[in-house]
């Protein structure tokens, strides 16, 4: 069994905000796998489906971003799931717009949903897929930025990243985290070339709200 969690905030108020790209990857997976209407379990919207011979669960926690770990912990404990079979998808202020980064483990990097998951599970040894949303313009507060709607100028890059991220989730499921990392972790230098990602400096703490 594998569990894929997309982080975000529930409700129309937060739809299409930058903080909700994790939700949108789950929505893309629901569409491409032709899944029926969700049900509620583990304080989350959930879907079940089989990919190959393995059962998969998709989760969109309804606990709001900063309490995401409560929902994830309930699911992990219910299934006695090894954290190696857990993948969490979230936004990242410290990645350029549309850039993807998958890791097998690591720190929360200031992302409060990941922080709460670490606190609830007591470990950082689970895979995470971050989607870059860029930095706030000018003096705009980081919390206001992540809770703002995706602008028209950025929507194409975000939508492309969501599709690529869903491809990466399917690859993670079928081939493992190392293969998915090699495919996803590239930095786009310009429209015609890419290079392998270099290790980033320690990410700064960011202020985010529910």
C-alpha positions, 0 to 999 in steps of 0.5 A: 500500500502507498499513501499520497498526501497533498497539502492545502487548505479546505474551502472555496476561499483557498481554492487556486491559492499558491498554498494549495498546489498539493491539493491540485496534484491530488485533483490531477491524479483523481482525474487521470485515474478516473476516480469516483467521488471522494469520501471523508476519513482520517479528517481528510478527503480520500480516494482509493484505487489500485495501480498495478497490483498495489492499493493506493490512497490519496489524501487531502487533509481537511485540518488546514495546512498547519495541522496536516500531521493530525490527518496523516498520523491517523492514516499511518497508524490505521494502516500501520504504514511504513513511512517509506510508503508515504509521499507528501506534496506541498508548495515551496517558497524557496524554489523558483516558480514551477520547479519540482524537488523530490526528496526521500527525507529531510527537514521541513524547510519552513513549510508548516504542514511538513513541520506538523507531520514531522511532529505528529509522526516523530520522523522526517524519513518520508518522501516529499515532493515540493512545488516551487511557487516563487518568492513574494514580490517587493515587500509582500508578506510571505503569508499573504503571498502563499494565500494569494490566488495564482496570477494569470501570468504564473498560472501556466507554469503552475499548471505545467508543474502540477501535471509534471508532479502527478507524473512524478507521483506515478513514477515514485509509485512504480519505480521508487523514490530514487528514479523519481528524484532523477527525473524530477530534480532538474533546474531549468536554466532557460527554455532550451536546456536543463541541468542537474539540481545542485544541493541548496543552502539551508532553507530559511524559516518562512511565515505561513498561516492556515 
